[in-house]
């Protein structure tokens, strides 16, 4: 009698536990959620008996009996990250309108996932980066600083605005953009603007096709933002382009890849966010070319 009563108590505890799990799932995911309602995904286990695997007319459960196998939907697949399908989803992602795991949130941020500026996890990562990220940022700044230390705040903003164009540029065909192309494009466009400032109209053209395409895209961007009312002056643009030329030439050390400068700038752009459009007043002594 004691053993039978213990078996009944254990069976009741199991039923109550599974019922709590089931009701919790229904409370979090309403009847329209396919994971719990679709007869195709989980066999239509909308009733408690089918979910628990126990029927009211079945014999009492004994301590030696094996637990009934739960249906496929009892695995609660809705808790898995839709991005990786392996870890638990814990963070609400505004870009995907889904809940993803912290690992995917941290590793795919601004690369595979285009995070909006108001994402709380993106803001937190920028305000409180990990120790390894802080060390990398410190190394990047120390390598870049000698090439931009002479820039003003206005020119510094224009520097990253031009680099946002370089980062988005995609060469045509099978070619790829390397630091040498960035250096050549910046040198040619800076020389064109400096020549125009002296009253001579002459367009310096890069020799490499990727550098030519990049020069044309930078020109197009400058023309677009001027049409929108932004103020960009040729004299300051030439100074910034010379800084880009020097950085692409001097940042690389022996043994590093031919895209080390662009990778460095990409990390800084990701850490600082998108650069603002230049809308400053004209500084004293600025050369304004027509």
ABEGO torsion letter per residue (X at the ends): XAAAAAAAAAAAAAAAAAAAAAAAAAAABBAABAAAABAAAAGGBABAAAAAGBBAABBBBBAABBBBBBBAAAAGAAABBAAAGABBBABBBAAAGBBBBAAAAAAABGAABBBBAABAAAAAAAABBBAAAAAAAAAAAAAAAAAAAABBAAAAAAAAAAAAAAAABBBBEABBBBAAAAAAAAAAAAAAAAAAAAGBBBBBBBABAAAAAAAAAAAAAAAAAAAAGBBBBAAAAAAAAAAAAAAAAAABBBGBBAAAAAAAAAAAAAAAEBBBBBABBBBBGBBBBX
